[in-house]
Amino acid sequence: MGADEVRPDIVLTAAPAPGRLAPFAHAVTAQIGTDPEVGTGRFVLLHDPARPASWESDTRVVVYVEADIDAEMAEDQLLTDVGWTWLQECLAAAEAPFTALGGTVTAVRSTSFEALSARGHETSIQVRASWSPSGLVDLPEHFTAWISLMELCAGLDPYHPGVTRIGEISS
């Protein structure tokens, strides 16, 4: 998947890459729609010819995804396990081979007070993960896995360019 194949409601933007993690780095952010609360993410590609031992490679992918979820879903004790499974399934579906996978999934519940009280209760899921592409590296596969994870976390239907869902056909 290239940037031109990303669903039209996901806006990609080049972002400053972290300078201390590797000698070479590139970063992209994503926002679903015009409301950043629906879903946001960050994809960072790192390259270090010194091959840090924990990477098991000279290349590392670091991703972040955050999306609003409903309050009932946030209460589910298995949400973090499900979020991790979503990441693994997205990597498998994109056929993105990897090694040294690690990360966290967090369910966030917050309540706003005083001047922010109009915001009320908010809930979201956050996935932070990193892995090293393995084998013959095809980076678009890893990018595709990240975009798919954003879609899952935000509750979007899978995007298939050129395919119209029956419910979207107008009479």
C-alpha positions as CSV (number, residue, x, y, z in Angstrom):
1,M,0.0,0.0,0.0
2,G,1.4,3.3,-1.0
3,A,0.2,6.7,0.3
4,D,-2.0,7.0,-2.8
5,E,-3.9,3.8,-1.8
6,V,-4.9,5.0,1.7
7,R,-8.6,5.7,2.2
8,P,-9.5,9.3,1.4
9,D,-10.6,10.1,5.0
10,I,-7.1,9.3,6.4
11,V,-4.8,12.3,6.0
12,L,-1.1,11.6,6.0
13,T,1.5,14.3,6.9
14,A,5.3,14.1,7.0
15,A,6.4,14.7,10.5
16,P,9.7,15.4,12.3
17,A,11.4,12.1,13.0
18,P,13.1,11.4,16.4
19,G,16.8,12.2,16.1
20,R,18.2,10.2,19.0
21,L,16.9,6.7,18.2
22,A,18.8,6.0,15.0
23,P,21.1,7.8,12.6
24,F,18.4,7.7,9.9
25,A,14.7,8.2,10.6
26,H,11.5,9.1,8.8
27,A,8.1,9.8,10.3
28,V,4.5,10.1,9.1
29,T,1.4,11.0,11.0
30,A,-2.1,10.2,10.2
31,Q,-5.5,11.6,11.1
32,I,-8.8,10.0,10.4
33,G,-11.3,12.6,9.1
34,T,-11.3,16.2,10.4
35,D,-11.6,15.3,14.1
36,P,-8.4,14.0,15.7
37,E,-10.4,12.3,18.4
38,V,-11.7,9.7,15.8
39,G,-8.2,8.4,15.3
40,T,-4.6,9.5,14.9
41,G,-1.4,7.7,14.5
42,R,2.3,7.9,13.8
43,F,4.6,5.6,11.8
44,V,8.3,5.9,12.3
45,L,10.9,4.1,10.3
46,L,14.4,3.9,11.8
47,H,17.6,2.6,10.3
48,D,20.8,2.0,12.2
49,P,23.7,0.2,10.3
50,A,25.1,-0.7,13.7
51,R,22.2,-3.2,14.2
52,P,21.2,-2.6,17.8
53,A,21.0,-5.9,19.6
54,S,17.4,-5.4,20.8
55,W,16.3,-4.7,17.2
56,E,17.8,-7.9,15.8
57,S,18.1,-5.9,12.5
58,D,19.3,-2.6,11.2
59,T,15.7,-1.4,10.5
60,R,12.9,-0.8,13.1
61,V,9.3,0.3,12.7
62,V,7.7,2.2,15.6
63,V,3.9,2.9,15.5
64,Y,1.4,4.6,17.6
65,V,-2.4,4.5,17.1
66,E,-5.1,6.2,19.2
67,A,-8.8,6.1,18.6
68,D,-12.0,6.9,20.4
69,I,-14.0,4.0,21.6
70,D,-17.4,3.8,23.3
71,A,-17.5,3.6,27.1
72,E,-18.8,0.0,27.2
73,M,-15.9,-1.2,25.1
74,A,-13.4,0.7,27.4
75,E,-14.8,-1.3,30.4
76,D,-14.0,-4.7,28.8
77,Q,-11.1,-6.3,30.6
78,L,-10.0,-8.0,27.4
79,L,-9.8,-4.8,25.4
80,T,-6.0,-4.6,25.7
81,D,-5.6,-8.2,24.7
82,V,-7.9,-7.6,21.7
83,G,-5.9,-4.5,20.7
84,W,-2.7,-6.6,20.7
85,T,-4.4,-9.3,18.6
86,W,-5.5,-6.7,16.1
87,L,-1.9,-5.6,15.7
88,Q,-0.8,-9.2,15.1
89,E,-3.6,-9.8,12.7
90,C,-2.8,-6.7,10.7
91,L,0.8,-7.7,10.4
92,A,-0.3,-11.2,9.2
93,A,-2.9,-9.9,6.8
94,A,-0.4,-7.4,5.2
95,E,2.1,-10.3,5.0
96,A,4.7,-8.1,6.8
97,P,7.4,-10.4,8.2
98,F,8.8,-9.2,11.5
99,T,11.0,-10.0,14.5
100,A,11.4,-8.5,18.0
101,L,7.8,-7.4,18.3
102,G,7.0,-5.5,21.5
103,G,4.6,-2.9,22.7
104,T,1.7,-1.8,24.9
105,V,-2.1,-1.4,24.5
106,T,-3.8,1.0,26.8
107,A,-7.5,1.7,27.5
108,V,-7.9,5.3,28.5
109,R,-10.8,6.7,30.4
110,S,-10.9,10.3,31.4
111,T,-13.3,12.8,32.8
112,S,-13.0,16.5,32.3
113,F,-13.9,19.1,35.0
114,E,-14.5,22.8,35.4
115,A,-13.6,24.7,32.3
116,L,-13.3,21.5,30.3
117,S,-16.5,19.9,31.7
118,A,-18.3,20.1,28.3
119,R,-16.0,17.3,27.2
120,G,-17.5,15.0,29.8
121,H,-16.3,11.4,29.8
122,E,-13.9,10.3,27.1
123,T,-12.6,6.8,26.3
124,S,-9.9,5.7,23.8
125,I,-7.6,2.9,22.9
126,Q,-3.8,3.5,22.4
127,V,-1.5,1.0,20.8
128,R,2.3,1.6,20.9
129,A,4.4,-1.0,19.2
130,S,7.7,-1.6,17.5
131,W,9.1,-4.4,15.4
132,S,11.9,-5.2,13.0
133,P,11.0,-6.1,9.5
134,S,12.6,-9.4,8.6
135,G,13.5,-11.3,5.5
136,L,13.3,-9.5,2.2
137,V,12.0,-6.2,3.5
138,D,9.0,-4.7,1.7
139,L,8.2,-1.6,3.8
140,P,4.8,-0.9,2.2
141,E,3.6,-4.1,3.9
142,H,4.5,-2.7,7.3
143,F,2.9,0.7,6.4
144,T,-0.3,-1.2,5.4
145,A,-0.4,-3.1,8.7
146,W,-0.2,0.3,10.6
147,I,-3.0,1.8,8.5
148,S,-5.2,-1.3,9.0
149,L,-4.6,-1.1,12.7
150,M,-5.8,2.5,12.7
151,E,-8.9,1.4,10.8
152,L,-9.6,-1.4,13.3
153,C,-9.1,0.8,16.4
154,A,-11.4,3.5,15.0
155,G,-14.1,1.0,14.1
156,L,-13.9,1.7,10.3
157,D,-14.8,-0.8,7.7
158,P,-11.9,-2.2,5.7
159,Y,-11.1,0.0,2.7
160,H,-11.1,-1.6,-0.7
161,P,-10.6,1.0,-3.5
162,G,-13.0,0.6,-6.4
163,V,-15.4,-1.6,-4.3
164,T,-18.8,-0.2,-3.4
165,R,-20.7,-1.7,-0.4
166,I,-24.3,-2.5,-1.1
167,G,-25.5,0.0,1.6
168,E,-23.6,2.8,-0.3
169,I,-25.5,2.3,-3.6
170,S,-28.0,5.1,-4.1
171,S,-31.3,4.3,-5.8
